[in-house]
Amino acid sequence: MKEGSPPMPMTTTGAQSNTLSGFATPESVLYDPDQDVYFVSNINGQPLAADDNGYISRINPDTLQIDAKWIDAAKPDIILNAPKGMAILGDDLYVADLSVVRKFDRKNGKPKGEVAIPGSTFLNDVASDGKAIYVSDTGMKAGNNGFEPTGTDAIWKIVGDKPQKIASGSSLNRPNGVDVVDGRVWAVSFGSNELYQIDKGKKSNLTTKLPKGSLDGLVHLSDGSFLISSWDGKAVYRGKPGGTFEAAVSNVDAPADIGYDTKRHRLLVPHFNENVVTMHEVQ
């Protein structure tokens, strides 16, 4: 989409939607409320390729103008292979990229270093509680028939650029989306249909099953509910832990790591296979 052009309408169930196009394998959308901007990570190729051609777009939520390659691996001082989940801590934008978490200045996009996650194979989503960064390792590699397990399933915590594994094991079922609510770490599984809490280094008994699996993005709302994207369900579900989850948005192909604009009550859905981001009114 050209900058300044109006968004194209898209038919969905349960929410009005606009579509922004012109992305390249968009994986994650993050709202920065302080600057009032959206960030979109673009893998621009295969999710496990160390090809140094990824980029991050910056979007004005009011005009919907897109600075497509705001952070661009084509620049000599930037390395970005397959950027996925993002989170903000202070003035730093943290981005999951294969086996490292890269840091950029969230205001000017300049690189500020990286944090290597030892033994990781598929760093995916990132979250912040205002004090630390949390990142999931989905534990996958490219195989002859799609993704294959690596056994590195884990959730890591980063404090002062030092990573610490806080949970691991096959019971995490390929952890993908992560979020932190009131000091408690939540995650969803790409290998199943579970929303669960991390407690004392493992998946707690507080586990909720969703209608479909291959869960990806996870964001919490002020009413205590979660929005969770599902590739199998082709939907974004909404519900509360221990309760029933229902589709807030339906008929979305490959919904990846969703974001939420708290100012406009706008759900932001990157369509991994279609190179678009859709926006939906969700109160």
C-alpha positions in Angstrom: 0.0 0.0 0.0 1.3 3.5 -0.9 1.8 5.8 2.0 -1.3 7.9 2.7 -3.6 5.7 0.7 -6.8 4.5 2.4 -6.9 1.0 3.8 -8.7 -1.7 2.0 -11.8 -3.3 3.6 -11.8 -7.0 4.5 -14.7 -9.1 5.6 -14.4 -10.8 9.0 -16.7 -12.2 11.6 -17.3 -10.4 14.9 -15.4 -7.2 14.2 -15.0 -4.4 11.6 -11.6 -4.6 9.8 -9.2 -2.6 7.7 -6.3 -4.1 5.8 -2.8 -2.8 5.5 -0.7 -4.4 2.8 2.9 -4.3 1.5 4.6 -6.4 4.1 6.9 -9.4 3.7 6.1 -12.4 5.9 4.8 -10.2 8.8 5.1 -12.1 12.1 4.4 -9.7 14.9 2.7 -6.4 15.6 3.5 -4.3 18.7 1.8 -1.1 19.9 4.0 1.5 21.6 1.6 3.6 23.6 4.2 6.2 24.6 5.0 7.1 21.0 1.6 6.1 19.7 3.0 4.0 16.8 2.8 0.4 15.6 5.8 -1.8 14.9 5.6 -4.7 12.5 8.4 -7.3 12.2 8.9 -8.7 8.7 10.7 -12.0 8.3 10.9 -11.5 4.5 11.5 -15.1 3.7 11.8 -18.3 5.7 11.3 -18.2 9.5 14.6 -20.0 10.2 16.8 -18.5 7.5 19.9 -16.6 8.7 19.7 -14.4 5.6 20.0 -10.9 7.1 17.2 -9.5 5.1 14.5 -8.9 7.8 13.1 -5.5 8.6 10.7 -3.7 10.9 8.0 -1.3 9.8 6.7 1.7 11.7 3.1 2.8 11.2 1.2 5.9 12.2 -2.1 4.6 13.8 -4.1 7.7 12.7 -2.9 8.3 9.1 -1.9 4.6 8.6 1.2 5.9 6.8 3.9 3.2 6.7 7.6 3.6 7.1 8.1 0.1 5.6 11.8 -0.4 6.3 12.3 1.7 9.4 14.8 -0.8 10.7 16.4 -2.5 7.7 18.9 -5.3 7.6 20.2 -3.8 4.3 21.9 -1.1 6.3 25.5 -2.0 7.2 25.2 -1.5 10.9 22.0 -3.7 11.3 21.7 -7.5 11.5 18.2 -8.9 11.3 17.5 -12.3 10.0 14.0 -13.5 10.8 12.5 -11.0 13.3 9.5 -12.3 15.2 8.1 -11.2 18.6 8.8 -7.7 20.0 8.6 -6.0 23.4 9.6 -2.7 24.9 11.6 -2.1 28.1 12.6 1.5 28.8 13.8 3.0 25.5 14.7 -0.3 24.0 12.8 -2.4 21.5 13.6 -6.1 21.9 13.2 -8.4 18.9 13.5 -12.2 18.8 15.7 -13.3 16.0 16.5 -17.0 15.7 18.8 -17.6 18.7 19.4 -14.0 19.9 17.3 -11.1 21.1 18.3 -7.9 19.4 17.9 -4.5 20.9 17.1 -1.3 19.1 16.4 2.3 20.1 12.6 2.4 20.0 12.6 6.1 19.0 15.3 6.2 16.2 15.7 2.5 15.3 19.5 2.4 15.9 21.0 -0.9 17.0 21.9 -1.3 20.7 23.3 -4.8 20.8 22.0 -8.3 21.3 21.4 -11.0 24.0 22.4 -14.5 22.9 20.1 -17.2 24.3 22.3 -20.3 24.8 21.1 -23.5 23.2 18.0 -21.9 21.7 16.7 -22.9 18.3 13.5 -21.0 17.6 13.1 -17.8 19.6 9.6 -16.6 19.0 7.6 -14.2 21.2 8.8 -11.5 23.5 7.1 -9.8 26.5 8.0 -7.3 29.1 6.8 -6.6 32.7 8.5 -3.3 32.9 11.5 -4.8 34.7 12.5 -7.8 32.6 12.1 -9.3 29.2 10.6 -12.8 28.6 11.2 -14.8 25.4 9.9 -18.1 24.3 11.9 -20.8 22.5 9.4 -22.8 20.4 11.9 -25.6 20.0 11.7 -26.3 16.3 13.9 -26.6 13.2 13.3 -27.0 9.5 12.8 -30.6 8.4 11.9 -32.5 5.2 8.2 -32.4 6.1 8.0 -29.0 7.7 9.1 -28.2 11.2 10.6 -30.8 13.4 11.1 -30.7 17.2 14.5 -29.9 18.7 13.7 -30.4 22.4 14.7 -26.9 23.4 11.2 -25.8 24.4 11.7 -23.1 27.0 10.8 -19.7 28.4 13.7 -17.4 29.2 13.9 -14.2 31.4 16.4 -11.5 30.5 17.5 -9.0 33.2 20.4 -6.7 32.5 21.2 -8.5 29.3 21.7 -11.7 31.2 19.4 -14.6 30.1 18.0 -17.1 32.6 15.9 -20.2 31.7 12.7 -20.1 33.9 10.9 -23.1 32.4 11.6 -25.8 30.0 10.5 -29.3 28.8 8.2 -31.1 26.4 5.2 -30.3 28.6 5.3 -26.7 27.3 4.2 -28.0 23.9 6.2 -25.6 21.7 5.6 -22.4 23.7 4.9 -19.5 21.4 3.0 -16.4 22.6 4.0 -15.0 26.0 2.6 -12.3 28.2 3.1 -11.1 31.8 0.1 -10.1 33.9 0.4 -8.9 37.5 3.8 -10.5 37.7 2.7 -13.9 36.4 4.0 -15.3 33.1 1.5 -16.8 30.7 2.1 -18.7 27.5 0.3 -20.4 24.7 1.4 -23.6 22.8 2.0 -23.9 19.1 2.2 -27.6 19.5 -1.3 -27.9 21.1 -4.3 -25.7 22.1 -3.3 -24.7 25.6 -3.1 -21.4 27.5 -1.1 -21.9 30.7 0.7 -20.1 33.5 4.4 -20.7 34.5 4.8 -21.4 38.2 8.1 -22.5 39.9 9.8 -23.4 36.7 7.0 -25.5 35.1 3.6 -25.4 33.5 1.1 -24.9 36.4 -2.1 -26.8 36.8 -3.9 -23.6 35.7 -4.3 -24.7 32.1 -7.1 -23.8 29.7 -7.9 -25.6 26.4 -8.9 -23.5 23.4 -11.2 -24.7 20.6 -8.3 -25.2 18.1 -4.5 -25.4 18.3 -1.3 -24.0 16.7 -1.6 -21.0 19.0 0.6 -18.0 18.3 -0.1 -14.5 19.6 -1.2 -13.7 23.1 -2.3 -10.3 24.6 -4.3 -9.5 27.7 -7.1 -7.0 28.0 -8.1 -4.8 31.0 -11.1 -6.9 31.8 -8.9 -9.9 32.5 -9.6 -11.7 29.2 -7.0 -12.8 26.7 -6.9 -12.5 22.9 -5.2 -15.6 21.3 -4.5 -16.3 17.7 -4.9 -19.8 16.3 -3.6 -21.1 13.0 -5.7 -24.2 13.1 -8.8 -22.2 14.0 -8.1 -19.4 11.5 -9.3 -17.2 14.3 -8.5 -14.9 17.2 -10.2 -16.2 20.3 -11.2 -14.3 23.4 -11.8 -15.6 26.9 -10.6 -15.9 30.4 -8.4 -18.5 32.0 -10.5 -21.4 33.2 -13.4 -20.3 31.1 -14.7 -20.7 27.5 -12.9 -19.1 24.6 -14.9 -17.9 21.5 -13.9 -16.4 18.2 -13.6 -12.6 18.3 -12.4 -12.6 14.7 -12.9 -15.4 12.3 -11.7 -16.4 8.8 -8.1 -15.2 9.1 -5.4 -17.2 7.4 -2.3 -17.8 9.5 -2.8 -15.2 12.2 0.6 -14.7 13.8 1.7 -12.6 16.8 -1.1 -10.2 17.4 -0.9 -6.8 19.0 -3.5 -4.5 20.7 -3.9 -0.8 20.5 -5.1 0.2 23.9 -6.0 3.8 22.9 -8.3 2.8 20.0 -9.3 -0.6 21.2 -7.9 -2.0 18.0 -6.8 -5.6 17.5 -3.8 -5.9 15.1 -3.4 -9.2 13.2 -0.4 -10.0 11.0 -1.3 -12.5 8.3 1.9 -14.6 8.0 1.1 -16.0 4.5 -0.8 -13.1 3.0 1.7 -10.3 3.7 -1.0 -8.0 5.2 -2.0 -6.7 8.7 -5.6 -6.4 9.5 -7.1 -4.1 12.1 -10.3 -5.0 14.0 -12.4 -3.0 16.5 -12.4 -5.1 19.7 -13.7 -3.5 22.9 
